[in-house]
């Protein structure tokens, strides 16, 4: 008859031993080893010393073994979850190619901050504005307008156009003043 451990059923013990034979990431292997060592009666401190793991990690997986959840050793994925997927990238690309006004916003140009807010609301995926800019750069896109080349005057110098509108009420709503500044030589 198989010797009964402190926490694991014979089936769980056998399952964990079999899982150890597979080619596992070191983090998953350590989870299994923690539960197997705890099952033999080793203390948290002994397990930490033997495996070189943190007390928090040892404590967590010891509790998993104690509560009959040893089979969940691979349920918790490693590292930060990847939030940006193909759907997110496609939607980001689509948004940047259209005016925010088409989506009932009052502004004319997207900012990374507004793209982040809109996509969080639409797809329930929160990404920082900095990350939005990185993604746009990777796709060869930007929220910035392309710089229009300045017009050249008849003498080959660049013209600077300034338009002044009368912001106060005027008899003619289309009233404009337009200046064309040309650099002159001294």
C-alpha positions as CSV (number, residue, x, y, z in Angstrom):
1,X,0.0,0.0,0.0
2,X,1.2,3.5,-1.0
3,X,2.3,5.8,1.9
4,X,-0.2,8.6,2.5
5,X,1.3,12.2,2.5
6,X,0.2,15.0,4.7
7,X,-1.9,16.9,2.1
8,X,-2.0,15.2,-1.2
9,X,-4.2,12.3,-2.2
10,X,-2.3,9.3,-3.8
11,X,-3.8,10.4,-7.1
12,X,-2.6,14.0,-6.7
13,X,0.8,12.8,-5.7
14,X,1.1,10.5,-8.7
15,X,-0.2,13.2,-11.0
16,X,2.4,15.7,-9.8
17,X,5.3,13.2,-10.0
18,X,4.2,12.4,-13.6
19,X,4.0,16.2,-14.4
20,X,7.6,16.6,-13.2
21,X,8.8,14.2,-15.9
22,X,7.5,16.6,-18.6
23,X,9.6,19.4,-20.0
24,X,8.4,22.2,-17.8
25,X,9.4,25.8,-17.3
26,X,11.4,26.1,-14.1
27,X,8.7,28.2,-12.5
28,X,6.1,25.4,-13.0
29,X,8.6,22.7,-11.8
30,X,9.2,24.7,-8.6
31,X,5.4,24.9,-7.9
32,X,5.1,21.1,-8.1
33,X,8.3,20.6,-6.0
34,X,7.0,22.9,-3.3
35,X,3.8,20.9,-3.0
36,X,5.6,17.6,-3.0
37,X,8.1,18.7,-0.3
38,X,5.2,20.1,1.8
39,X,3.4,16.8,1.5
40,X,6.5,15.1,3.0
41,X,6.3,17.3,6.0
42,X,9.0,19.8,5.3
43,X,8.5,23.3,6.7
44,X,8.2,26.5,4.6
45,X,11.7,27.6,5.6
46,X,13.2,24.2,4.6
47,X,11.4,24.3,1.2
48,X,12.6,27.9,0.6
49,X,16.2,26.9,1.4
50,X,16.1,23.7,-0.7
51,X,14.5,25.3,-3.8
52,X,15.7,28.9,-3.5
53,X,12.2,30.3,-3.7
54,X,10.6,33.2,-1.8
55,X,8.5,32.6,1.3
56,X,5.5,34.0,-0.4
57,X,5.7,31.5,-3.2
58,X,6.3,28.6,-0.9
59,X,3.4,29.7,1.3
60,X,1.0,30.0,-1.6
61,X,1.7,26.6,-3.1
62,X,1.8,24.9,0.4
63,X,-1.8,26.3,0.9
64,X,-2.8,25.0,-2.6
65,X,-1.6,21.5,-1.5
66,X,-3.4,21.8,1.9
67,X,-6.7,22.8,0.3
68,X,-6.7,20.0,-2.3
69,X,-5.9,22.3,-5.2
70,X,-2.6,20.7,-6.3
71,X,-4.0,20.0,-9.7
72,X,-4.0,23.8,-10.3
73,X,-0.2,24.1,-10.5
74,X,-0.5,25.3,-14.2
75,X,-3.6,27.4,-13.9
76,X,-1.8,30.6,-13.1
77,X,0.1,31.7,-16.1
78,X,3.6,33.2,-15.7
79,X,4.4,36.9,-16.1
80,X,2.2,39.8,-17.1
81,X,-0.7,38.9,-19.2
82,X,-0.6,40.0,-22.9
83,X,-3.4,42.4,-23.3
84,X,-2.8,43.7,-26.8
85,X,-4.0,41.3,-29.4
86,X,-4.6,41.4,-33.2
87,X,-8.2,42.7,-32.7
88,X,-6.8,45.6,-30.6
89,X,-4.1,46.4,-33.1
90,X,-6.6,46.4,-36.0
91,X,-9.0,48.6,-34.2
92,X,-6.2,51.0,-33.2
93,X,-5.2,51.2,-36.8
94,X,-8.8,51.8,-37.9
95,X,-9.3,54.6,-35.3
96,X,-6.2,56.5,-36.3
97,X,-7.2,56.4,-40.0
98,X,-10.5,58.2,-39.1
99,X,-11.4,61.5,-37.5
100,X,-12.4,61.4,-33.8
101,X,-15.4,63.4,-34.9
102,X,-16.8,60.3,-36.6
103,X,-17.0,58.8,-33.1
104,X,-18.8,61.8,-31.6
105,X,-15.8,63.5,-30.1
106,X,-15.4,67.3,-30.4
107,X,-11.7,67.3,-31.3
108,X,-10.2,67.0,-34.7
109,X,-7.1,64.8,-34.0
110,X,-6.6,61.7,-31.9
111,X,-4.1,61.8,-29.1
112,X,-2.6,58.7,-27.6
113,X,-4.5,59.5,-24.4
114,X,-7.8,59.6,-26.1
115,X,-7.1,56.5,-28.2
116,X,-6.3,54.7,-24.9
117,X,-9.5,55.9,-23.3
118,X,-11.6,55.0,-26.3
119,X,-10.2,51.5,-26.7
120,X,-10.5,50.8,-23.0
121,X,-14.2,51.7,-23.2
122,X,-14.7,49.8,-26.4
123,X,-12.6,46.6,-25.9
124,X,-12.2,46.7,-22.1
125,X,-8.4,46.6,-22.5
126,X,-6.4,49.3,-20.7
127,X,-3.1,50.4,-22.2
128,X,-1.1,53.5,-21.3
129,X,-0.8,56.4,-23.7
130,X,3.0,55.7,-24.0
131,X,2.3,52.2,-25.0
132,X,-0.2,53.4,-27.6
133,X,2.5,55.6,-29.1
134,X,4.9,52.6,-29.2
135,X,2.3,50.5,-31.0
136,X,1.6,53.3,-33.5
137,X,5.3,53.7,-34.1
138,X,5.7,49.9,-34.7
139,X,2.8,50.1,-37.3
140,X,4.4,53.2,-38.9
141,X,1.6,55.4,-37.7
142,X,1.3,58.5,-35.6
143,X,-1.3,60.8,-34.0
144,X,0.7,63.8,-35.2
145,X,-0.2,65.5,-38.4
146,X,2.3,65.2,-41.3
147,X,4.2,68.4,-41.6
148,X,3.1,70.2,-44.7
149,X,6.0,71.7,-46.5
150,X,6.0,75.5,-46.4
151,X,5.1,77.2,-49.6
152,X,8.0,78.9,-51.4
153,X,7.6,82.5,-52.5
154,X,8.6,83.8,-55.9
155,X,12.1,84.5,-54.7
156,X,12.6,81.0,-53.4
157,X,12.2,81.8,-49.7
158,X,9.6,80.2,-47.4
159,X,6.4,82.1,-46.9
160,X,4.8,82.2,-43.5
161,X,1.0,82.6,-43.7
162,X,-0.9,84.0,-40.8
163,X,-4.6,84.3,-40.8
164,X,-6.4,86.6,-38.4
165,X,-10.1,86.2,-37.8
166,X,-12.3,88.6,-36.0
167,X,-13.5,86.6,-33.1
168,X,-16.0,89.2,-32.0
169,X,-19.2,89.5,-33.8
170,X,-18.9,91.2,-37.1
171,X,-21.5,92.1,-39.7
172,X,-19.9,89.5,-42.1
173,X,-19.3,86.1,-40.5
174,X,-16.8,85.2,-43.2
175,X,-14.7,88.3,-42.5
176,X,-11.0,87.3,-42.6
177,X,-7.7,89.2,-42.6
178,X,-4.9,87.4,-44.2
179,X,-1.2,88.3,-44.2
180,X,1.5,86.8,-46.2
181,X,4.8,87.4,-44.5
182,X,7.9,87.2,-46.7
183,X,11.4,87.4,-45.4
184,X,13.2,90.3,-47.0
185,X,16.9,90.8,-47.2
186,X,18.5,93.8,-45.4
